Amino acid sequence: MVSLFITLLIASTMAVCLGQEYKKIKVYEHRIYAHKLMLTNLSSKQVISKQIIKNQKYQFDQEKKKLRVQIDQEVYQIVW
């Protein structure tokens, strides 16, 4: 009985930890694609303002000294 409890405790702890790691991976993945979109638009003559990557809508905006990519409610920007 005790070993079953310990096994369930370990399994639930691992499930929670893996869920948190997947959230972190998703955030890093968004950042990578946002920066990739910024770099692509900087080096290209034609600006891609909207793009869908892995079922996520990325929207690019460029102002005088600011690059900005919005993904749902997250905003990644570079100001110089």
C-alpha positions as CSV (number, residue, x, y, z in Angstrom):
1,M,0.0,0.0,0.0
2,V,2.8,2.4,0.9
3,S,4.7,1.6,-2.4
4,L,1.5,2.4,-4.4
5,F,1.2,5.7,-2.6
6,I,4.8,6.5,-3.3
7,T,4.5,5.5,-6.9
8,L,1.4,7.7,-7.4
9,L,3.2,10.6,-5.6
10,I,6.2,10.3,-7.9
11,A,4.0,10.0,-11.0
12,S,1.9,13.1,-10.1
13,T,5.0,15.1,-9.3
14,M,6.6,14.2,-12.6
15,A,3.4,15.1,-14.5
16,V,3.4,18.5,-12.9
17,C,7.1,19.1,-13.6
18,L,6.7,18.0,-17.2
19,G,3.7,20.3,-17.7
20,Q,5.8,23.3,-16.4
21,E,8.6,22.4,-18.7
22,Y,6.3,22.2,-21.7
23,K,5.1,25.7,-20.9
24,K,8.7,27.0,-20.8
25,I,9.4,25.3,-24.1
26,K,6.4,26.9,-25.7
27,V,7.5,30.4,-24.5
28,Y,11.0,29.8,-25.8
29,E,9.6,28.5,-29.1
30,H,7.5,31.7,-29.4
31,R,10.5,33.9,-28.8
32,I,12.6,32.0,-31.4
33,Y,9.9,32.3,-34.1
34,A,9.3,36.0,-33.2
35,H,13.0,36.8,-33.6
36,K,13.2,34.8,-36.7
37,L,10.3,36.8,-38.2
38,M,12.0,40.0,-37.2
39,L,15.3,39.0,-38.8
40,T,13.5,37.8,-42.0
41,N,11.7,41.1,-42.4
42,L,14.9,43.1,-41.8
43,S,16.8,41.2,-44.5
44,S,13.9,41.1,-47.0
45,K,12.6,43.8,-49.3
46,Q,9.0,42.5,-48.9
47,V,7.6,42.7,-45.3
48,I,5.6,39.7,-44.0
49,S,3.2,41.3,-41.5
50,K,1.1,38.2,-40.6
51,Q,2.3,34.6,-40.5
52,I,0.9,31.4,-39.0
53,I,3.5,29.0,-37.5
54,K,2.4,25.8,-35.7
55,N,-1.2,27.1,-35.5
56,Q,-0.1,30.3,-33.9
57,K,-0.7,33.7,-35.5
58,Y,2.3,36.0,-35.5
59,Q,1.8,39.6,-36.4
60,F,4.9,41.8,-37.3
61,D,5.0,45.6,-37.0
62,Q,7.9,47.9,-37.7
63,E,8.2,51.5,-36.6
64,K,11.1,53.9,-36.8
65,K,13.4,52.2,-34.2
66,K,11.2,49.4,-33.0
67,L,10.4,45.9,-34.2
68,R,7.5,44.1,-32.7
69,V,5.9,40.7,-33.0
70,Q,2.6,39.8,-31.3
71,I,1.5,36.3,-30.6
72,D,-2.0,36.2,-29.1
73,Q,-1.4,38.3,-26.0
74,E,2.4,38.0,-25.8
75,V,4.5,40.8,-27.4
76,Y,8.1,40.6,-28.3
77,Q,9.9,43.8,-29.3
78,I,13.3,45.2,-30.0
79,V,14.0,48.9,-29.6
80,W,17.2,50.6,-30.5
